[in-house]
């Protein structure tokens, strides 16, 4: 019998959710649930969320920021994992929420998030989305452009003034993929520093909108702290405000060799810079997304085919419909055979998806332990932008989400059905 081992002791990658281990059957166990049994019960692909990991990261972030700055708020950047159960869990842990569309606003409200703690973002908000946000009583609308500002003025009628922030693009870029870099001057997001000053002047004469602060977000999956500090200095010349929302962007570890800054080091850098450049009598808001949810989740697949030609191709029953990041950004993941995660692995493989694209490869050059059809494959760190970017390419139904905690698994999002694929059709082909 194989003794129970923690992820570190067992040699499993540290990027798996906290508490992941190998059980007495030699299988991968996530939050007390056998990965192979999860696939037997819920099918594959399936997103498996270790609920305690998710909640503990949220609690740690809230506590660490409060320890460093009294008037502070942690807000979940929900675009990372816009799932009702995730919204609800993080709200229960004391987080506010940022939403970037009417759909995310709907989900957040449906999950019970306090509307007063919701921040509405978006570089191209429609009148309808602004109206929905104001009607719901959202705490803050983050204005992204002059068109956005005037549109918000137009729909803000009667009642108390709507609190707004100006999103400022500080011309500071971190080292990340160009598709998720937002702080550079040539960006679709935000006002330049010069434009922000003009927007603040415009708002000073507008009774329906109350400018209470600034927002700044320079990108995602950032692994260095200096750009965050530089961005804070860059916006400090715009004057003093009540609220500073410094966005998110802290990266996650996708591989065992990765070493993003610890949350404590990240907060030390941001809070110190904020106190230096913005003052200490401010409301300080941060919007982590990936840093909260990425490592909480593992996607499980079943191997359908192993093909050996020039390379070894291990094809599973999912792919770019459930994890688009490798194809969009060249994102690199790890993978193990969940049936025998500690078995010696010597065969270099390409973990491929089932979709009709040669680029549908989840992990290139991954070393697996003698993969065969029927094996369960686990890819960790899929909590951020896996479910969020899921799609129906090749008319594949989207995968379910399962929360696991202390050996109990519960379905929080069911798998789509073929009937779901046709649910929006307005022509009944059976009558055509």
Number of C-alpha atoms within 10 A of each C-alpha: 7 10 11 15 17 17 20 15 12 15 13 19 19 21 26 29 26 21 19 24 27 29 19 13 14 20 22 28 26 29 25 19 22 22 25 22 15 19 17 11 10 19 16 22 25 27 26 30 28 29 24 19 22 24 19 16 20 27 17 15 21 19 12 15 24 15 11 15 19 13 14 19 21 26 27 32 27 28 20 21 24 22 19 19 20 22 25 18 19 24 22 15 16 16 24 27 29 27 24 19 19 20 12 20 26 15 19 27 19 12 17 14 23 17 19 13 19 25 26 26 22 20 17 16 19 15 14 11 19 24 18 16 23 21 10 16 15 21 18 24 26 26 31 25 23 16 13 19 19 14 17 24 17 13 15 19 15 8 7 11 14 22 18 24 26 26 28 30 30 24 18 21 21 25 14 18 15 13 10 16 20 25 26 18 16 10 14 14 22 26 23 22 20 12 16 23 16 14 18 18 12 13 17 12 10 12 14 19 21 17 26 17 22 25 23 27 26 26 26 26 21 23 21 15 18 13 18 28 18 17 24 24 16 18 23 17 12 15 11 16 17 13 21 24 24 23 24 25 26 24 25 25 20 23 17 13 10 13 12 19 17 14 17 14 12 19 20 16 15 24 21 16 18 21 15 13 17 24 15 15 13 19 17 24 20 26 25 25 29 27 29 28 31 27 26 30 30 26 26 28 28 24 23 17 18 18 13 10 6 6 12 17 21 24 26 27 17 27 24 26 24 28 26 22 19 18 15 11 13 14 14 14 20 21 21 24 27 24 24 20 23 17 13 11 16 11 15 16 23 21 25 26 27 19 20 10 10 9 12 21 24 28 22 17 14 19 20 22 19 16 22 16 13 13 19 27 29 26 22 26 25 26 27 25 22 23 25 17 17 18 18 14 14 10 12 18 20 23 25 20 23 21 21 22 16 13 11 10 22 13 14 14 17 13 18 14 13 11 9 12 14 12 9 8 9 7 9 8 7 5 5 5
